[in-house]
Amino acid sequence: MSEPESKHKQRQQKLKATVDAKIEAAQEEKGILLVLTGNGKGKSTAGFGTVARAIGHGKKAAVVQFIKGTWDCGERNVLEKLGVEFHVMGTGFTWETQDKEKDTAAAVTAWEAAEKLLTDESIDCVLLDELTYMLSYHYLDVERVITALNHRPKMQHVIITGRACHRKIIELADTVSEVKPIKHAFEAGIKAQVGFDY
């Protein structure tokens, strides 16, 4: 074995030992609270990917969509056919409605559906898509959201997506990933396209 091959093997063995030790130490089983936040594209897509993974393993999942409800949703078109329950706020983007009272009422109705899902032990995974905006705009009370998250079934996974996630939700979360923008086609004048952007 050459010297570069020998050094590579030593590095990989050391890495394997580190990974094996972490796997051995991670023995707790519980539902994970995952937050996908940041200003980059792909947060909802990642959330839907996790829902698809759960369904692929025979798990039961549900989705509550805040904000984007007036757009055709490719993920919804597929996942509903696979038995995923959807609740859609349906008012569209808040900068389009410009009606805080209507948006708040719609957010509360959608959140009430979410609260029911967060008490249902038969649901393994719940995606709360774009929930962060409901807290940023003060349409929902953060303590009410935290209470529901804290009292959900022990093995239920929850995914929260959206920009500027409230610090209390980040503190509560088990895993937080921040999606950072480098470039975005929209900024270069390229419009959102069916089958790629939504």
DAPEHU-V766436 format. One record per residue. N is the residue number from 1. NEAR is the number of other ideal C-beta (glycine too) atoms within 12 Angstrom. Layout:
# DAPEHU-V766436
N NEAR
N NEAR
This chain:
# DAPEHU-V766436
1 9
2 8
3 9
4 10
5 11
6 12
7 13
8 14
9 15
10 15
11 14
12 14
13 14
14 14
15 14
16 14
17 14
18 14
19 14
20 13
21 12
22 12
23 11
24 10
25 10
26 13
27 8
28 10
29 9
30 15
31 28
32 28
33 34
34 34
35 37
36 39
37 35
38 23
39 19
40 23
41 24
42 23
43 37
44 38
45 24
46 29
47 38
48 36
49 24
50 35
51 42
52 26
53 21
54 33
55 28
56 17
57 14
58 12
59 24
60 26
61 38
62 40
63 46
64 45
65 44
66 42
67 36
68 35
69 30
70 18
71 25
72 16
73 29
74 22
75 34
76 30
77 17
78 20
79 31
80 22
81 13
82 23
83 19
84 34
85 27
86 32
87 32
88 31
89 39
90 26
91 34
92 22
93 20
94 28
95 13
96 15
97 23
98 13
99 18
100 17
101 14
102 19
103 30
104 23
105 20
106 32
107 42
108 24
109 25
110 36
111 32
112 21
113 29
114 41
115 26
116 20
117 34
118 35
119 21
120 22
121 16
122 18
123 33
124 31
125 40
126 47
127 50
128 50
129 43
130 43
131 49
132 39
133 34
134 42
135 33
136 23
137 30
138 18
139 33
140 37
141 19
142 27
143 15
144 24
145 37
146 26
147 18
148 33
149 38
150 22
151 17
152 32
153 23
154 15
155 21
156 34
157 36
158 46
159 47
160 50
161 46
162 36
163 28
164 23
165 36
166 30
167 17
168 22
169 35
170 26
171 16
172 26
173 30
174 21
175 20
176 25
177 24
178 23
179 24
180 16
181 16
182 12
183 11
184 18
185 15
186 15
187 13
188 8
189 8
190 12
191 13
192 17
193 12
194 12
195 12
196 14
197 21
198 23
